[in-house]
Amino acid sequence: MRKGEIPTELSLLAFDFFYSFSRFEFCLKNLFHGGKHGAAGWDSPERTHSLITWSAAVLECLVETGDFRGDYERLY
């Protein structure tokens, strides 16, 4: 598909997806924020463990739901 051929509806859907994904990625990058100090509990190992565990579980669910395990686990 070429950029000029993408229907507006699909373009808006893709934008919404990548916006949401970037917010999710931001959350994950903030797990390891390089020693910055924030609100109480920000540096909590328990919080980090929980976020990593749940994020990995969400990714697994997406792989299963989308039926793209082959692509997800493919080596390059």
trRosetta pair geometry for C-beta under 8 A, 3 or more apart (Angstrom, degrees):
i j d omega theta_ij theta_ji phi_ij phi_ji
1 5 5.7 -137 -166 84 77 114
1 6 6.1 84 155 -78 121 80
2 5 4.7 77 61 10 81 110
2 6 7.7 -132 94 -29 42 80
3 6 6.0 -39 -158 -1 37 115
6 10 5.4 -122 -176 86 88 117
6 11 5.0 106 128 -65 119 96
6 14 7.8 -38 -174 5 141 143
7 10 4.7 86 64 11 86 104
7 11 6.9 -152 95 -9 42 89
8 11 5.4 -57 -146 37 33 115
8 12 6.3 30 158 -17 68 105
9 12 6.0 -56 -150 37 27 108
9 13 6.4 29 151 -19 62 109
10 13 5.5 -53 -145 37 33 114
10 14 6.3 35 155 -20 66 104
11 14 5.8 -53 -148 35 29 111
11 15 6.5 32 152 -20 63 105
12 15 5.5 -50 -147 34 34 114
12 16 6.4 35 154 -18 65 104
13 16 5.8 -54 -150 36 31 111
13 17 6.4 33 151 -20 64 105
14 17 5.6 -53 -148 35 33 113
14 18 6.3 23 159 -11 67 107
15 18 6.2 -61 -146 42 28 102
15 19 6.2 30 156 -21 64 109
16 19 5.7 -55 -145 36 28 113
16 20 6.4 25 157 -15 64 107
17 20 6.0 -62 -152 40 28 107
17 21 6.1 26 154 -18 66 111
18 21 5.3 -50 -137 40 35 114
18 22 6.2 40 159 -24 65 102
19 22 5.9 -54 -150 32 27 110
19 23 6.8 27 151 -17 61 103
20 23 5.8 -55 -154 33 34 111
20 24 6.5 35 149 -18 66 105
21 24 5.5 -53 -150 37 36 114
21 25 6.2 37 151 -19 68 105
22 25 5.5 -49 -144 38 34 114
22 26 6.3 44 151 -26 63 101
23 26 5.5 -48 -150 30 32 117
23 27 6.8 38 149 -21 61 99
24 27 5.7 -50 -157 29 34 114
24 28 6.8 29 149 -15 64 104
24 55 7.7 141 -178 -131 101 106
25 28 5.6 -55 -151 37 37 110
25 29 6.3 35 153 -19 69 104
26 29 5.8 -53 -145 36 31 108
26 30 6.4 30 155 -20 63 108
27 30 5.9 -63 -154 36 28 111
27 31 7.6 48 145 -39 59 87
27 51 6.9 -147 153 -161 104 128
27 55 7.7 -178 104 -88 115 128
28 31 5.7 -29 -168 -4 43 115
28 51 7.3 176 -105 149 58 115
28 55 6.0 107 -91 -137 108 163
29 32 7.1 -78 -172 52 43 80
29 33 7.6 86 136 -88 68 69
30 33 5.2 13 -154 -70 56 110
31 48 5.1 108 -162 -134 96 88
31 51 5.6 -161 -94 91 115 137
31 52 6.6 90 -140 -60 158 91
32 48 7.9 79 -63 -134 66 126
33 36 4.7 -73 134 39 115 106
33 38 7.5 27 80 -21 166 119
33 42 7.8 -34 29 160 146 112
37 42 6.9 128 -165 70 46 133
37 43 6.8 -35 -120 -39 69 125
38 42 3.6 123 64 -84 103 170
38 43 7.6 153 37 -36 81 78
39 42 5.2 117 58 -44 61 111
41 44 4.7 -18 -163 -22 62 130
41 47 5.9 110 165 -47 90 142
42 47 7.3 -92 -148 72 18 161
44 47 3.9 85 77 2 107 106
44 48 6.8 -176 95 -7 59 82
45 48 5.5 -54 -148 39 37 113
45 49 6.1 40 154 -22 68 105
46 49 5.7 -52 -146 36 30 113
46 50 6.3 31 155 -19 63 108
47 50 5.8 -57 -149 37 29 112
47 51 6.3 25 156 -16 65 108
48 51 6.0 -57 -146 38 28 108
48 52 6.3 25 158 -15 65 108
49 52 6.1 -59 -147 38 27 107
49 53 6.1 25 157 -19 64 112
50 53 5.8 -57 -145 38 27 111
50 54 6.2 17 162 -10 65 111
51 54 6.2 -58 -140 43 26 104
51 55 5.9 27 160 -21 64 112
52 55 5.8 -58 -143 38 26 111
52 56 6.3 26 159 -18 63 108
53 56 6.1 -59 -151 36 25 108
53 57 6.5 24 153 -18 62 109
54 57 5.5 -55 -147 37 34 114
54 58 6.3 37 154 -22 67 103
55 58 5.7 -51 -149 33 32 112
55 59 6.6 32 153 -17 63 104
56 59 5.7 -54 -151 36 33 112
56 60 6.5 36 151 -20 65 104
57 60 5.6 -52 -150 35 33 114
57 61 6.5 36 151 -20 64 104
58 61 5.6 -53 -151 34 33 113
58 62 6.5 35 151 -20 65 103
59 62 5.6 -52 -150 34 34 113
59 63 6.5 36 152 -20 65 103
60 63 5.7 -54 -151 34 32 112
60 64 6.4 26 154 -14 66 107
61 64 5.8 -58 -146 41 31 108
61 65 5.8 27 159 -17 68 112
62 65 5.8 -56 -136 42 27 108
62 66 5.8 11 167 -4 65 117
63 66 6.3 -66 -139 48 19 99
63 68 6.2 -107 -147 68 64 73
63 69 5.4 81 167 -85 109 67
63 72 4.7 -8 -124 -43 121 169
64 67 7.4 19 179 -72 31 48
64 69 7.3 35 -86 -60 50 106
68 71 4.6 -30 174 39 100 113
68 72 5.7 109 115 -28 83 97
69 72 5.3 -60 -140 41 33 114
69 73 5.8 7 170 0 72 113
70 73 6.7 -70 -140 47 18 91
70 74 6.2 40 156 -54 60 102
71 74 5.6 -36 -143 0 31 121
